[in-house]
Amino acid sequence: MIIIDSIVIQSMLLLSFSVRLGYWFWPEGNLFWVIIGAPILSIPIFVKFGLYKAIVRFLGLHALWAVIKAVSLYALLWGYCFYVRN
């Protein structure tokens, strides 16, 4: 699950830049390393919120709430890191 999450996170970041810019975007320089390193920030957050245990055990309201909190925190931290670099 962690490997799949890493691939999906990087793919969605590339896709979001491409949709925003209107053409297929491939990062260069520091932005390339930011996108490649995105799972380094996200996976510990997902583990801390118990996402992997919650998803495997059951898919209920508790698991959905854990997903929302973890993904929101990750998005805020990633956005802040990207904002600070520029």
C-alpha positions in Angstrom: 0.0 0.0 0.0 2.9 2.4 0.8 4.5 1.8 -2.7 1.1 2.4 -4.4 0.5 5.6 -2.3 4.0 6.9 -3.3 3.3 6.3 -7.0 -0.1 7.8 -6.8 1.1 10.9 -4.9 3.8 11.7 -7.4 1.5 11.0 -10.4 -1.2 13.3 -9.0 1.3 16.1 -8.4 2.4 15.8 -12.0 -1.2 15.7 -13.2 -2.2 18.7 -11.1 0.6 20.8 -12.6 -0.3 19.6 -16.1 -4.0 20.5 -15.6 -3.2 23.8 -14.1 -0.8 24.8 -16.9 -2.8 23.3 -19.7 0.1 21.2 -21.1 2.0 18.1 -20.1 4.4 19.4 -17.4 7.6 17.7 -16.5 9.4 19.3 -13.6 13.0 20.4 -13.8 15.6 21.4 -11.2 14.5 21.6 -7.6 10.8 21.0 -8.4 11.7 17.6 -9.8 13.2 16.7 -6.4 10.3 18.1 -4.5 7.9 15.9 -6.4 10.1 12.8 -6.1 10.5 13.5 -2.4 6.8 14.1 -1.7 6.2 10.6 -0.3 8.9 11.3 2.3 6.5 13.9 3.8 3.2 12.1 3.2 3.9 8.5 4.2 4.9 9.3 7.8 1.8 11.5 8.2 -0.4 8.6 6.8 1.3 6.2 9.2 0.9 8.5 12.2 -2.8 8.9 11.6 -3.2 5.1 11.4 -4.4 5.2 7.8 -2.9 1.8 6.9 -4.3 0.1 9.9 -7.7 1.7 9.5 -8.0 0.9 5.8 -7.1 -2.7 6.3 -9.3 -3.3 9.3 -12.5 -1.7 8.1 -13.8 1.0 5.8 -16.1 3.0 7.9 -16.7 6.5 9.1 -13.6 6.3 11.4 -11.4 5.3 8.4 -12.8 8.0 6.2 -12.2 10.6 8.9 -8.6 9.4 9.2 -8.1 9.7 5.5 -9.5 13.2 5.4 -7.3 14.4 8.3 -4.1 12.8 7.0 -4.5 14.0 3.4 -5.5 17.5 4.5 -2.4 17.8 6.7 -0.2 16.4 3.9 -1.6 18.9 1.4 -1.1 21.8 3.7 2.5 20.9 4.5 3.3 20.2 0.9 1.8 23.5 -0.2 3.6 25.4 2.6 7.0 23.8 1.6 6.4 24.6 -2.0 5.3 28.2 -1.2 8.3 28.8 1.0 10.7 27.6 -1.7 9.3 30.1 -4.2 
